[in-house]
Amino acid sequence: MSDAADAGRDPRARPRPQYGEYATPEEQRSRIQQPAPWQLEPVAPIMTDVPADGIPAAPAVAEKRQHPVDRIVTFALLAYGLVNVITSVPAFLDYGAYAETMLGVMGVDVEISDPSAGRAWAIAAVVVLAIGWCATAALSVWNMRRSRVTWWIPLVGGIVFSLTAGALMVVPLMNDPAVWQALLESTRI
């Protein structure tokens, strides 16, 4: 009898396997004696550009992606910042002259009571400017080496550290009662 006839007699009966579909893995392994032809073909080794340490090299595209205009602008802003820091040091350390200039800009005709009290704040402002410039320059160079856009780093660093140093320089002026009195009188007029 054929398989079709057997299957026609009992619809719930399972058809007889023809190719070992229902064989257990052990039976399949015992019957297989020769590997398939595709398993006999030699496989060529895959060559990669992996160095001896096992870390693949970065793509060459990242190394060639440079921003010459960005570098020029970044170095120009860093140079401007360095000149600003260097010229601010003597201006900040002569706190009496600095306070007189600031009060003149505010339109107040008064002298600060104790100019020597501002010396510590001036030194702190100089230190903030110097450390800020160094940190900004280091971060800019670090980002340039990674081929990132860096022009904004000296710009933001200059703004942040200049405002911080300026705030430190104003503290002694705001703590002087004579300056406060003169400011209050100038607003009443």
Secondary structure, DSSP 4 states (H G I P E B T S, - for coil): --HHHHHHH-TTSPPPPSSSTT--HHHHHHH--S--HHHHSPPPPPP----TTSPPPPPHHHHH---HHHHHHHHHHHHHHHHHHHHHHHHHH-HHHHHHHHHHHHT-----S-GGGGHHHHHHHHHHHHHHHHHHHHHHHHHHHTT---THHHHHHHHHHHHHHHHHHHHHHHT-HHHHHHHHHHHH-
